[in-house]
Amino acid sequence: MFATTGRLYQTLRVHPSHRALQSVRKRVRSRGQCPLRSARLQHVRGHGRSSNDGVSEARDSAIEHITDTRSETSRSAAVGARVVWPLGSPPQIGGGFGPVISVDDMVRTLTYSSDPVWELVRREAEIGAANEPQLASSLYATVLNHRCLEDTLAFHLANELASPFFQATQYVKLFRDALYQDKSYREAIRADLLAVVRRDPAMKHCVAVLMYSKGYAALQAYRLAHLLWRQDRKVLALFLQSEISKCFAVDIHPAARIGSGVMIDHATGIVIGETAVVGNDVSMLHNVTLGGTGKEAGDRHPKVGRGVLLGAGATVLGNIRIGDGAQITASSVVLKDVPPYTIVSGVPAREVGKLSYPKGVYPAFEMDQRAATAARVHSTNRARQHAEDSNSSTDWYLGDAI
């Protein structure tokens, strides 16, 4: 019992300035009992809470989580209990942010929550704070001390972008105002977060994406700049574009239009021009350029359809259309329209194959970089066959096998 109390004390000790945490110390010292066994430590959710209430809730959640994970009886907790684990597997606290919970598991198990994404972010942050005391202050300040995902994102991006000339408090107000006013912005931050969790094998925890993915951060900061541009606050939007570029090495013009469910992996070197359009559910890797072909004004940038996969270093130039479900292989230079569900590769890019997926599935979901290799091999074989038989058809499709 003493060891458990000591561990809890060490976890909470990193917050000496929080009154709520100081009260825990007092109870430990004055009563000589482990606060883990206190019946008063109940998790209360509601509205109209003060900032101290938020700290208290974060503390109580962390304590309750530790209680659950150390009790053998809590390992069989029913759906809706304090700790949610992957379906069909026994809960183990493990390290880091805890066991990976799929999006499907999250939706099925957090049915009581009006915002399961935010609930999962909080759970993972609580586990992370308990497992890694060195990061507890960061996790409490960024995640656990806030009421909702919007406030957490505003706080995080504000601190990332803050400078001596534009303080974090100014950014917080901008982000919060935009998020509270624009429903599509609120929906996009969740769709983008889940897109990364589903498609990036290196990012399996929502809280890790929120705090450590600069592609996600740059995309959400761009969304604020885009909203400011639409409100005719163009000078401020351009300033924000510049700060995003300096901070994240991602340069997206605030007038560009980007859908939701978008993943920008690694992000370094991304350039998206003023009149570019990126559809929903697109995935792109680092060093992708959606640019113009010269200094002409007007509509001069690419239009990328839904579910397109843009490989690392892909360059798409001019006012051209990339059809839904197309795939641009790494380091290709695309100068003309690409039909839907077509793979293009090379400099300049040419068609090397077709893709066939079930309805609603796109190459951006699969992230299969081998498809282009399979297409090139198939294309070479078909070309040889065509040379031998002039009546053969060069139309072919790659199936689900790839």
ChimeraX attribute file (.defattr): number of C-alpha atoms within 10 A of each C-alpha:
attribute: neighborCount
match mode: 1-to-1
recipient: residues
	/A:1	9
	/A:2	10
	/A:3	9
	/A:4	15
	/A:5	16
	/A:6	12
	/A:7	14
	/A:8	18
	/A:9	17
	/A:10	13
	/A:11	21
	/A:12	22
	/A:13	18
	/A:14	15
	/A:15	16
	/A:16	11
	/A:17	9
	/A:18	14
	/A:19	13
	/A:20	19
	/A:21	20
	/A:22	15
	/A:23	12
	/A:24	18
	/A:25	16
	/A:26	11
	/A:27	13
	/A:28	16
	/A:29	11
	/A:30	8
	/A:31	9
	/A:32	11
	/A:33	14
	/A:34	19
	/A:35	22
	/A:36	19
	/A:37	11
	/A:38	10
	/A:39	7
	/A:40	9
	/A:41	16
	/A:42	12
	/A:43	15
	/A:44	12
	/A:45	10
	/A:46	6
	/A:47	7
	/A:48	6
	/A:49	11
	/A:50	9
	/A:51	12
	/A:52	13
	/A:53	15
	/A:54	18
	/A:55	20
	/A:56	23
	/A:57	23
	/A:58	24
	/A:59	22
	/A:60	22
	/A:61	23
	/A:62	26
	/A:63	22
	/A:64	22
	/A:65	21
	/A:66	20
	/A:67	17
	/A:68	20
	/A:69	16
	/A:70	14
	/A:71	10
	/A:72	10
	/A:73	9
	/A:74	16
	/A:75	15
	/A:76	12
	/A:77	15
	/A:78	11
	/A:79	15
	/A:80	12
	/A:81	14
	/A:82	17
	/A:83	22
	/A:84	21
	/A:85	23
	/A:86	16
	/A:87	15
	/A:88	7
	/A:89	8
	/A:90	11
	/A:91	18
	/A:92	12
	/A:93	19
	/A:94	10
	/A:95	12
	/A:96	16
	/A:97	23
	/A:98	19
	/A:99	20
	/A:100	15
	/A:101	18
	/A:102	18
	/A:103	20
	/A:104	10
	/A:105	15
	/A:106	18
	/A:107	15
	/A:108	13
	/A:109	19
	/A:110	18
	/A:111	12
	/A:112	11
	/A:113	13
	/A:114	9
	/A:115	14
	/A:116	17
	/A:117	21
	/A:118	20
	/A:119	17
	/A:120	22
	/A:121	21
	/A:122	26
	/A:123	21
	/A:124	26
	/A:125	29
	/A:126	27
	/A:127	25
	/A:128	23
	/A:129	22
	/A:130	25
	/A:131	19
	/A:132	14
	/A:133	17
	/A:134	13
	/A:135	15
	/A:136	23
	/A:137	17
	/A:138	15
	/A:139	22
	/A:140	19
	/A:141	15
	/A:142	21
	/A:143	27
	/A:144	27
	/A:145	21
	/A:146	20
	/A:147	19
	/A:148	16
	/A:149	21
	/A:150	21
	/A:151	19
	/A:152	22
	/A:153	24
	/A:154	25
	/A:155	22
	/A:156	21
	/A:157	22
	/A:158	22
	/A:159	16
	/A:160	17
	/A:161	18
	/A:162	17
	/A:163	11
	/A:164	6
	/A:165	6
	/A:166	12
	/A:167	13
	/A:168	20
	/A:169	13
	/A:170	11
	/A:171	21
	/A:172	21
	/A:173	15
	/A:174	16
	/A:175	23
	/A:176	17
	/A:177	14
	/A:178	20
	/A:179	23
	/A:180	12
	/A:181	11
	/A:182	11
	/A:183	10
	/A:184	11
	/A:185	19
	/A:186	16
	/A:187	13
	/A:188	20
	/A:189	24
	/A:190	19
	/A:191	19
	/A:192	24
	/A:193	25
	/A:194	22
	/A:195	23
	/A:196	27
	/A:197	22
	/A:198	17
	/A:199	17
	/A:200	16
	/A:201	8
	/A:202	10
	/A:203	16
	/A:204	20
	/A:205	25
	/A:206	27
	/A:207	24
	/A:208	19
	/A:209	22
	/A:210	24
	/A:211	18
	/A:212	12
	/A:213	19
	/A:214	21
	/A:215	26
	/A:216	24
	/A:217	24
	/A:218	22
	/A:219	24
	/A:220	22
	/A:221	23
	/A:222	26
	/A:223	26
	/A:224	22
	/A:225	30
	/A:226	25
	/A:227	19
	/A:228	21
	/A:229	19
	/A:230	13
	/A:231	10
	/A:232	11
	/A:233	13
	/A:234	17
	/A:235	12
	/A:236	13
	/A:237	24
	/A:238	19
	/A:239	13
	/A:240	22
	/A:241	23
	/A:242	16
	/A:243	20
	/A:244	23
	/A:245	20
	/A:246	12
	/A:247	14
	/A:248	20
	/A:249	19
	/A:250	27
	/A:251	23
	/A:252	29
	/A:253	23
	/A:254	27
	/A:255	23
	/A:256	19
	/A:257	19
	/A:258	23
	/A:259	18
	/A:260	21
	/A:261	22
	/A:262	29
	/A:263	29
	/A:264	26
	/A:265	21
	/A:266	16
	/A:267	25
	/A:268	18
	/A:269	18
	/A:270	25
	/A:271	20
	/A:272	26
	/A:273	21
	/A:274	20
	/A:275	22
	/A:276	24
	/A:277	21
	/A:278	23
	/A:279	21
	/A:280	21
	/A:281	24
	/A:282	29
	/A:283	28
	/A:284	25
	/A:285	21
	/A:286	21
	/A:287	23
	/A:288	25
	/A:289	23
	/A:290	26
	/A:291	20
	/A:292	23
	/A:293	12
	/A:294	9
	/A:295	7
	/A:296	8
	/A:297	8
	/A:298	9
	/A:299	12
	/A:300	20
	/A:301	23
	/A:302	28
	/A:303	21
	/A:304	26
	/A:305	22
	/A:306	25
	/A:307	28
	/A:308	30
	/A:309	31
	/A:310	30
	/A:311	25
	/A:312	22
	/A:313	20
	/A:314	26
	/A:315	24
	/A:316	29
	/A:317	20
	/A:318	21
	/A:319	22
	/A:320	19
	/A:321	19
	/A:322	26
	/A:323	20
	/A:324	22
	/A:325	28
	/A:326	27
	/A:327	34
	/A:328	30
	/A:329	25
	/A:330	22
	/A:331	18
	/A:332	22
	/A:333	21
	/A:334	25
	/A:335	20
	/A:336	17
	/A:337	15
	/A:338	23
	/A:339	17
	/A:340	19
	/A:341	22
	/A:342	25
	/A:343	25
	/A:344	26
	/A:345	24
	/A:346	16
	/A:347	12
	/A:348	12
	/A:349	21
	/A:350	18
	/A:351	17
	/A:352	19
	/A:353	24
	/A:354	22
	/A:355	22
	/A:356	17
	/A:357	14
	/A:358	8
	/A:359	6
	/A:360	8
	/A:361	12
	/A:362	24
	/A:363	26
	/A:364	24
	/A:365	21
	/A:366	15
	/A:367	18
	/A:368	13
	/A:369	17
	/A:370	10
	/A:371	20
	/A:372	23
	/A:373	15
	/A:374	14
	/A:375	24
	/A:376	17
	/A:377	13
	/A:378	16
	/A:379	18
	/A:380	12
	/A:381	11
	/A:382	17
	/A:383	15
	/A:384	10
	/A:385	15
	/A:386	14
	/A:387	10
	/A:388	10
	/A:389	10
	/A:390	8
	/A:391	9
	/A:392	12
	/A:393	11
	/A:394	11
	/A:395	9
	/A:396	13
	/A:397	14
	/A:398	16
	/A:399	11
	/A:400	9
	/A:401	6
	/A:402	14
